[in-house]
Structure formats: structure tokens, C-alpha cells
Amino acid sequence: MSFVDIQALRKRFGPVAALDGVDLTVERGSRTVVVGPSGCGKTTLLRLIAGFEAPDAGRIVIGGDTMAEGVTAMPAHKRNIGIVAQDGCLFPHLTVAGNIVFGMTEEQSVRRARAAELMEMVGLERSMLSRRPDELSGGQQQRVALARALARKPRLMLLDEPFSALDTGLRAATRKAVGDVLKAEGIATLLVTHDQSEALGFADQLAVMRSGRLVQSGRPRDVYSRPADPATAAFLGEAVILRAELKDGHAHCVLGHLPVSAYGSSAGQGMIMLRPEQINVAEQESTASEGAIRGRVVETGFRGSTCDVRIVLRDDENVVLNVEVASSMDLALGQEIYLNVTGEAHVFG
Ligand SMILES: Nc1ncnc2c1ncn2[C@@H]1O[C@H](COP(=O)(O)OP(=O)(O)OP(=O)(O)O)[C@@H](O)[C@H]1O
């Protein structure tokens, strides 16, 4: 049995079905990242797991213990679940030490030792224990929030956009530090984020939600390369979605005859997806592979090491492709280029 087992979970707020029958499992010590557009129910899912709200129907089981069944729910403080939210929610009037040991009932020397141990674990100087939250940077505050959540040795950690207020460099460093601590402690984690690359990089399991439902879950690499539908494909990154005729194990489309992994029952007309990194751009026909398709650059966006390039096909200017090339290529507007596709096309079922 999975460590977390959520079945047919439903929650309405008046006319809004925030959760409309969610099934999700999380393995012991693993990281699940929940993504989806704003309002799809991510925070509601976390709040129900934490016990801040009771479901209307469904079941939540953690470590074999039933947390909620229908409208009957165990109170939040009995669940032993840690939660870190977007702004850390530290108590502003308490020191860092006071925040970390808040609610611990052990004697003072034990609390002190635990606070010091946790500071080390989250990579902060012990000397910061006497500071107040407003004397720390955003990233430091989030680490203290994590230390506080870890203080009670939770069996499950819920992270609700805990890095979103941090700027890019600090965000990556804090995410790595938090991820390392949780992994070392073997604590199963559920992270909610709006950041697709964060989701793909952090998750063992990616769970994609839309309109109160789980539309797909699996290994990030699998969900990214074999999304359930075009909306999921586009949500997880740039996607080239084309009409194709499916026959003989190939998709016949404006980019040529592309091998497909499988198309099940959808032989005939279908929709296929390629990721931009599957499209190679060559400036000369002589350096392109055989069967290259001709196109023209209509827009470029410099991004440092890479460049976003918008291309239309010479034979069908209605087909627009957004690809990424090494910026050393320095493509000019209007330049003719040659395109080759690598790997397999994904067919939407
Ligand atoms: N307490 C509440 N009262 C009324 N409606 C609510 C309440 N909480 C959530 N909702 C509604 O339920 C739906 C799901 O909200 P939720 O906060 O779970 O979405 P989310 O995916 O976390 O969104 P975001 O990414 O914007 O934070 C939304 O339509 C929201 O307006």
C-alpha cells in the first residue's frame, strides 16, 4: 500500500467544485509535485491533507491511518504533518529559536539542542537563532520555516509554493537545500508550484491537475514527453502540436514522416506533439540531415546561452514553430534555415 492514499476526494465551495474526485498516491520518502493552472484545486488538496478543511466525500489515508473519510476528519494537530507556505508564516514577535521550538513540550535544554540541530540541517548559522524573522532574508526565512516544520518530525511535508517569493538564484539554492534535507530525513513530500521547471526538476512523481481533477501523474520525464492531452503538453513547456496522418508506425505531417512510439486505436487522422528540443536547426542544407524541411526565421529572442526562435515553414507559412537554439548560432530575421526532427512524435490518444 502506498504511504499516502487519496481516493475520490471531493470538496465544494458553494457552486465551485474545487476538488472533483481526486485519486492520488504518494510513495514513502518520495517527492510528488502538484501542478496545474490557477484555481485548479492545488491548495485545496493540500489543505484537506493537512486537515485545515474537511472533505465533502472521499478518503485520505497516511501511513495506514485514516485522516479523513467522507466528512469525518481527524483534526490537523493530530496528523503529524509539516507544512511550509509561500511566505513562511513565521511568528514575527518570536526569535528564530522561538519559532522553531514553538509548541514543543520538551524541557528547555532539549528544545535548544533540537533548534541548533535543525539550523545546521537547513544550512543556517546557529548565531541566527536569536534574530527575529524581519532580520533574515526571504530565503533564510523559508529555511527557518522548514526547520520549524521539521521540529516535530513530521511523517509528511506539504510545501505550498514555498520558493515563489524568492528570486531565481536564491530560489534554486533554497529548493535544493530543502530537497536535500527532506531526502536525508526520508520524509515524503508534496510540493505545489506554478513553476514548471521547478516541478520537473524536483519531482519523483508529477501530478497534473485541471478543474479539480487529476489529469495525469507519472515520472516527470514521461509526463513531459507523453502528455495526456494538448493542454497538459502546453502547460509543461513549449510544444509543437500538429495534425498528422497516422499509418505504418509513422506520423505523416508537414515536418515529414516521423516515427511514433505508439498510436493505439488512433490510426487515421490524429494530433501529434514534438518538444522543441527534438527540432534541429541548420543554417545550410549541406549541414542538415537528409529530408530537411525548409523554414524561415520570423522572430528571435536572445536568452544568454540560448535563443528562442520563431520559424514558419516555407511550404506552409501557417505552421509556426517555436524552437530553442544555441545563441552562438546568431540567426537573422528572414533567414532561411533547414529543420530536422529527431526522436519519436507523441500521439495524443
Ligand atoms: N475558502 C474558499 N471559499 C470559496 N472558494 C474557494 C475557497 N478556497 C478555494 N476556493 C475556490 O476553489 C477553487 C480552487 O482553489 P485553490 O486555491 O485550491 O486553487 P489553486 O490551484 O491552489 O490556485 P492558485 O494556483 O491560484 O493558488 C478556486 O476556484 C477557488 O476560488
The ligand as an ORCA input file, in Angstrom:
! r2SCAN-3c Opt
* xyz 0 1
  N     -12.451     29.181      1.140
  C     -12.919     29.243     -0.114
  N     -14.140     29.770     -0.363
  C     -14.641     29.810     -1.625
  N     -13.995     29.358     -2.710
  C     -12.770     28.835     -2.524
  C     -12.168     28.754     -1.227
  N     -10.946     28.181     -1.355
  C     -10.787     27.916     -2.679
  N     -11.878     28.304     -3.376
  C     -12.077     28.144     -4.819
  O     -11.785     26.798     -5.153
  C     -11.042     26.727     -6.379
  C      -9.703     26.063     -6.128
  O      -8.894     26.935     -5.335
  P      -7.399     26.583     -4.918
  O      -6.902     27.693     -4.049
  O      -7.353     25.219     -4.389
  O      -6.683     26.622     -6.336
  P      -5.122     26.623     -6.684
  O      -4.952     25.630     -7.769
  O      -4.329     26.439     -5.458
  O      -4.955     28.094     -7.258
  P      -3.657     29.052     -7.263
  O      -2.659     28.362     -8.136
  O      -4.175     30.311     -7.861
  O      -3.206     29.204     -5.837
  C     -10.935     28.155     -6.888
  O     -11.981     28.381     -7.808
  C     -11.115     28.992     -5.634
  O     -11.678     30.255     -5.954
*
